[in-house]
Amino acid sequence: MRLAMQFLIISLVVSLLEGQVAAKPKPLQIYAVDVEGGQATLIVSPSGQSLLIDTGWPGFNGRDADRIVATAKLAGIKQLDYVLITHYHRDHVGGVPQLADRIHIRTFVDHGPNLQDVKEPREDYAAYLKVVANARRMIVKPGDTIPIKGITVQVLSSAGEHITNPLPGAGGANSYCGSDPEPPDDPGENARSLGTLITYKDFRFIDLGDLTRKKELETFCPRNLVGTVDLFLVSHHGFSESNSKGMVWALHPRVAILDNGAREGGNPVAWQIVHDSPGLQGFWQLHYSIAGGIDHNVAQEFIANPEEDPDDGNYIKVSAQPNGSFTVVNSRNKEIKTYAR
């Protein structure tokens, strides 16, 4: 009888432990794909749904599309539920036709018509429309959400407009306003970037595309309408036309990822603003920045592609838990760091 009771107790304990293991939440996965100074950020929800933000460059024998598809395979997904185009510059939208030939895309998300009447955006927007004609399309505005189970994807900026009401917990005065020179107007597509805040319970990730300084400050000054974030994808690949101190320091990111190329982005001024952001615990780069030199690059272990040539297309992966903790991994050297809440 005693043995039977002991066996029952052991069985109950094992069942409880198995239940705890089974109940462990799946992470939110974020991959910064190397598209040589453009953007391609793959997000996989704990539910298994996928969102790709931008598609890199056209040409190069389908290099960027191939890298995105390889990353999708690594993440265990066979289709892209959403492809979000921040704006119609070639390093963001140019890869759409090649990507659509390689993987099924269910829905495209964008800010509406091209708003920069010059040759390349006109051509790339026309090529984009040909692909979108065979898929579902969502045109979104600030305040809209993209319906992905398990996470919240909220539109902060689109087509030159931005949210006007603070998000929950935000709206306080921004003490960093006034620390930047008056930014110029930007009539191009960068200022129309579709920016999003992605939330997985206590974890917050912001991606504003190539949004430029004047539009940044409209959202963060005099009040910070967004609040703080855990992870910041450095805007505009780290060009100084973006990444105002009034925005970056107000976001108070715990970790930043710079999706630069060796010769695209990584401007020393923008790099320094991010590097000096109060409370920053980690800074990672897709490439060593030639413009940054020895003083404006992170340590080599945090750079996915430290050499300009050959370039292996190494990526940076983030795995986030609902309590706000997350890990970052450099695929080149398997350098891994965990940022606890």
C-alpha angles and dihedrals in degrees: 000000000000091000091050091051092048090050090050092050092048090049091051092049092049091049091051092050091047089050091053091050091048091049094054106120121245116244128247106244123212123182122191099206117205109242095158101261099333124093134264115152118175118203122189116191122219084250090062096250117134137219123186116196108207129337109235126231132337122237126024088116090293093304097152095042089050092051092050093049091048089052091048089053090049089052091051099246127130100191140025111243092193134014110192118198111203094195142332104267115127097247090057107034102019095090096057099098094048093044093050089055090057107040137021114258116197103187137012121208124198145145096257129256124010109268100193113082100205131111105264099044090045091052095043093046090051091051090048092052091055090058095041090055088074096048142047116279131203120194108198137193133199111294094029122120131215109228107239116150116241098018138057118235108190124186112230101172135015137162092355095310128105140191113286100192122065119252116244109294093012133092102090124138113278110229091194094064111115094033092102128069115251104280122226125243115268113210094182137089095271090072089051093057118146104236125192141191113211116200129190101183102285096001118091127189125181128200117175099173110218096331109162130226102267092053091043092055093046087063097041104035136108085354127025102235095183108044126210130326139207096216129030123191099210107246123249093004089290100304116156093234083077135033100069115191089235090063104032096047092044090054087055092200118200091207133016130199120201111207094196133142126229089262100016119081125333093119110183094230094052092040091054093050091054093042092052095045109133112257097012108156101175140021122189131180134201090212141017104254113230090197090053096055123185095321099050106045128082122244113293095249089066095051116090096200111026096169125063094214129055095030116191096190095241116184139209119233129200123195112192130193124210091248089065098257117125144170129225122206130192106214092206099063102006090243104168132186130181122212109202122206 
